Amino acid sequence: MSGYSVFETDILVIGTGGGVPAALAASEAGADVVIVDKGVFGKSGSTRSSFGMVAGCVIPPDNQDIFFEDMIRGGGYLNNRKLARIFVNEIARGVIFPGLEERGVGFDREDGNLILKKPAGHSYPRCVMASVYNALKIWRVLIRQTLQLNVEVLDEVMVTTLLPIQVE
Ligand SMILES: Cc1cc2nc3c(=O)[nH]c(=O)nc-3n(C[C@H](O)[C@H](O)[C@H](O)COP(=O)(O)OP(=O)(O)OC[C@H]3O[C@@H](n4cnc5c(N)ncnc54)[C@H](O)[C@@H]3O)c2cc1C
């Protein structure tokens, strides 16, 4: 077809932000990954301008059910409950936040201990903060590591339609 390019991939990630760690994880697991973003890769979206506070720890008497309830209440009961449940379970298993530290992101500590904050809506302190190593620096680590992998990036491309096809 003239005027069209055809890309084949295992995983198509539309939008960066949360899409970047998803693309990283998929690529590291061996999948072919294509990222499409309507903006400039690494510069669009709200993730890069966030404050760098990550709800990353569940420490007793806190647990994932309390965290889940906080999240659903905070989301005005509109959340996708299945995704929210995966999120809190992954945090309780220690997957998300230590994963960022392993990637080289530093979070605020005092005498070696993580400083935990309790922002509005949370029943317990469970948020780590990258105030020195702020959100933009977290973002740059993830972007750099994505670019080092075999991830195809198509930026300044807006997705308007998804055409499902039957795969034989
Ligand atoms: C000032 C501020 C501070 C914040 N601080 C924190 C904080 O400290 N901690 C915290 O947890 N949260 C914080 N948040 C909230 C957090 O930043 C967002 O919830 C999160 O970044 C949303 O991620 P996302 O991937 O859904 O969206 P985004 O990061 O906005 O990414 C969406 C991407 O999709 C692309 N896109 C959209 N439509 C299309 C299309 N049709 N085709 C192609 N590409 C498309 C966009 O270009 C964009 O790059 C903050 C938010 C703001 C605004």
The ligand as a Tripos MOL2 file, in Angstrom:
@<TRIPOS>MOLECULE
LIG
   53    58     1     0     0
SMALL
NO_CHARGES

@<TRIPOS>ATOM
      1 C1          1.6650   18.3910   38.5060 C.3       1 LIG1
      2 C2          1.3990   16.9260   38.7330 C.ar      1 LIG1
      3 C3          2.0320   16.2590   39.7610 C.ar      1 LIG1
      4 C4          1.7820   14.9070   39.9700 C.ar      1 LIG1
      5 N1          2.4630   14.2690   40.9690 N.ar      1 LIG1
      6 C5          2.2830   12.9380   41.1410 C.ar      1 LIG1
      7 C6          3.0530   12.2250   42.1070 C.ar      1 LIG1
      8 O1          3.9150   12.7770   42.7850 O.2       1 LIG1
      9 N2          2.8280   10.8890   42.2450 N.ar      1 LIG1
     10 C7          1.9080   10.2250   41.4770 C.ar      1 LIG1
     11 O2          1.7540    9.0020   41.6410 O.2       1 LIG1
     12 N3          1.1550   10.8780   40.5440 N.ar      1 LIG1
     13 C8          1.3480   12.1980   40.3590 C.ar      1 LIG1
     14 N4          0.6100   12.8630   39.3980 N.ar      1 LIG1
     15 C9         -0.3310   12.0940   38.5890 C.3       1 LIG1
     16 C10         0.4440   11.2920   37.5380 C.3       1 LIG1
     17 O3          1.4270   12.1270   36.9480 O.3       1 LIG1
     18 C11        -0.5070   10.7440   36.4630 C.3       1 LIG1
     19 O4         -1.5420   10.0140   37.0630 O.3       1 LIG1
     20 C12         0.2470    9.8040   35.5240 C.3       1 LIG1
     21 O5          1.3990   10.4530   35.0390 O.3       1 LIG1
     22 C13        -0.6400    9.3900   34.3570 C.3       1 LIG1
     23 O6          0.1370    8.5270   33.5310 O.3       1 LIG1
     24 P1         -0.4340    8.0990   32.1260 P.3       1 LIG1
     25 O7          0.5690    7.1510   31.5170 O.co2     1 LIG1
     26 O8         -1.8400    7.6220   32.2710 O.co2     1 LIG1
     27 O9         -0.5490    9.4430   31.2630 O.3       1 LIG1
     28 P2          0.5840   10.3940   30.6280 P.3       1 LIG1
     29 O10         1.8800   10.3840   31.3770 O.co2     1 LIG1
     30 O11        -0.0790   11.7280   30.4370 O.co2     1 LIG1
     31 O12         0.8600    9.7120   29.2300 O.3       1 LIG1
     32 C14        -0.1390    9.6270   28.2190 C.3       1 LIG1
     33 C15         0.6110    9.5920   26.8870 C.3       1 LIG1
     34 O13        -0.2920    9.1370   25.8700 O.3       1 LIG1
     35 C16        -0.0720    9.9000   24.7080 C.3       1 LIG1
     36 N5         -1.3100    9.8060   23.9280 N.ar      1 LIG1
     37 C17        -2.5570   10.1460   24.3360 C.ar      1 LIG1
     38 N6         -3.4570    9.8820   23.3570 N.ar      1 LIG1
     39 C18        -2.7520    9.3560   22.3130 C.ar      1 LIG1
     40 C19        -3.1250    8.8950   21.0030 C.ar      1 LIG1
     41 N7         -4.3800    8.9070   20.5740 N.pl3     1 LIG1
     42 N8         -2.1400    8.4340   20.1780 N.ar      1 LIG1
     43 C20        -0.8430    8.4140   20.5910 C.ar      1 LIG1
     44 N9         -0.4530    8.8420   21.8300 N.ar      1 LIG1
     45 C21        -1.3960    9.3070   22.6750 C.ar      1 LIG1
     46 C22         0.2680   11.2960   25.2100 C.3       1 LIG1
     47 O14         1.0110   12.0240   24.2480 O.3       1 LIG1
     48 C23         1.1170   10.9710   26.4650 C.3       1 LIG1
     49 O15         2.4990   10.8830   26.1470 O.3       1 LIG1
     50 C24         0.8540   14.2160   39.1590 C.ar      1 LIG1
     51 C25         0.2050   14.8920   38.1100 C.ar      1 LIG1
     52 C26         0.4770   16.2150   37.8780 C.ar      1 LIG1
     53 C27        -0.2080   16.9180   36.7260 C.3       1 LIG1
@<TRIPOS>BOND
     1     1     2 1
     2     2     3 ar
     3     2    52 ar
     4     3     4 ar
     5     4     5 ar
     6     4    50 ar
     7     5     6 ar
     8     6     7 ar
     9     6    13 1
    10     7     8 2
    11     7     9 ar
    12     9    10 ar
    13    10    11 2
    14    10    12 ar
    15    12    13 ar
    16    13    14 ar
    17    14    15 1
    18    14    50 ar
    19    15    16 1
    20    16    17 1
    21    16    18 1
    22    18    19 1
    23    18    20 1
    24    20    21 1
    25    20    22 1
    26    22    23 1
    27    23    24 1
    28    24    25 2
    29    24    26 1
    30    24    27 1
    31    27    28 1
    32    28    29 2
    33    28    30 1
    34    28    31 1
    35    31    32 1
    36    32    33 1
    37    33    34 1
    38    33    48 1
    39    34    35 1
    40    35    36 1
    41    35    46 1
    42    36    37 ar
    43    36    45 ar
    44    37    38 ar
    45    38    39 ar
    46    39    40 ar
    47    39    45 ar
    48    40    41 1
    49    40    42 ar
    50    42    43 ar
    51    43    44 ar
    52    44    45 ar
    53    46    47 1
    54    46    48 1
    55    48    49 1
    56    50    51 ar
    57    51    52 ar
    58    52    53 1
@<TRIPOS>SUBSTRUCTURE
     1 LIG1         1 GROUP 0 **** ****
